[in-house]
Amino acid sequence: MDYKELVDVYNELDKTTKRLEKTEILSEFLKKIPKNDLQSIIYLVEGRIFPEWDERKIGFSSRSMIKAISVASGESESKVESLFNKKGDLGLVTEEVMTNKKQRTLRSKKLVVKDVIENTRKLAELEGKGTVNRKIGLVTELLGNSNAEEAKYIVKTVLENLRVGVSAGIVRDAIAKAFKVEVSKVEKAGDYIADYGEVAVLAKEKRLKGILLKPGRPFKLMLALPAENIEKAFKDLGETIQFEEKLDGFRMTVHYNGKEYNLFTRRLENVTKQFPDIIEIVKKHIKGKSYIIDCEAVGYDKETKKYLPFQNISQRIKRKHNIEETARKFPVELNVFDVIFYNGKNLMNNPLKERRELLEKIIKKEKRKIVLTKKLVTGNEKEVEKFFNQALEKGMEGLMVKNYEGSYKPGRYVKGWMKLKNVLEPLDCVIVGAEWGNGKRAGLLTSYRIAIKHGDEFEEIGKVSTGIKEKEANLTYWKLTQMLKPLIVKGSGKGKEVKVKPKIIIEVAYEEVQRSPTYSSGWALRFPRVLRLREDKSLRELSDLDLVKRIHNSQKKK
Ligand code: AMP
């Protein structure tokens, strides 16, 4: 299919903010797409080039993009850069310079979707020295074969900044509508295989039923809604609940298909290579011909054997070198809380009670290697309070609250699992701006403008500068500055403030939420402080406006 056809749809999608209209536009388009292009086009509409579960990133810098635009358009790099400083969006810059293109080089061929996907995928795959120029060449080739409008979208796609407002929900509904299948079936398939591209193809061919949960292939994990208090939790989840200690580690699923082991994070990144120690543990301690186990991996101090907060071990997740040594330095204990697949059978629809009983049978526990999460099954509020306080004394974040008879619902925030924390639920916010410091802190970004999400938009909710250390800590001003600098939107500065591309997510605690005309969300946080980086979360998982409103309501009742 010609890329032009997709570009027309991008334009149409861009024109409306209405969800139903977007769904209609997309579903009409999906009907027309030939089977061979369908999977790729779903990714491109979602603003990605790989399925959701695939951790590869394009990783093409604005600097390289300026070069590619310059070559493709015949404009000087400095002109492209100065336009970028003015407009703050390289997509728009490209459209402008390609429209005014000086020498009209002959397009060597018409741009088709397949070329866009193939070239951009190579960007993610090429590694090592000397590949920068090859990558720039690949992008230049695409731009050279594009008209101004196509080039705009190529640039946005390559910079992973498409933003035509197509959420996963719209993709799901459009697939259902286009291929006349129930929305719930499409959603279920999406949860199982975390790949709406493939789901679309299966829906078109009426093969959705055949989707199976398979060890080795990540699926979306079950997630928890905040519970206001114990009483409300019983109201929401029934008379008997399984309460578990909520540990401060990171989510990990262990997959074993009878031959190989795979480990996935909550964001479905494959981290098998980074955790050879865990593979050793599960080999010895879990019985079974095949399985998928859901756990929290918690770091502990090698000497004292005490649990460590997540930040201390977070570096293990991205490690590429010295893996064995890092594993020895920062050991983790697996705290298992669920089994979703066992000996060839999908257990998602079995009640938690049964899944937990099975776990007891198949896991040989050993402290600081592999244990089951500590649990209390009860209908008695007093008992829960005691368990909750004990957990807090032990340094836990609070309790997980689970429907004892409930099934495992992948990918959804439903009232099957809830979390009960002591303080007002911290918010996961994205940094959208920052301010340069003065004096001792000159050259460092020290105050951060933060936003939550509302639909597909980010809405500001305040500024935060406390909670971060000057030095010698996991999260320092220096570290955040290094992370934010490449994200600064050129030319966006007013005085000491800069805008940054929304990417870095931080968890923010506060005393209260209050209404405020100052920020676009209409809300502000009183006494905000940064708790930690949330590199494990994606932008889709930011706290949203509804949560803020709920927190405000619960505050009033106190
Ligand atoms: P949150 O990150 O605040 O949304 O809380 C949900 C996360 O808590 C899960 O994704 C797990 O990583 C973590 N967690 C800690 N202990 C448990 C537990 N006992 N059961 C389920 N999740 C847990």
Residues whose N, C-alpha, C, O or C-beta is under 5 A from the ligand:
A	BS01	AMP	A224 E244 E245 K246 L247 F250 R251 E296 F337 T373 M400
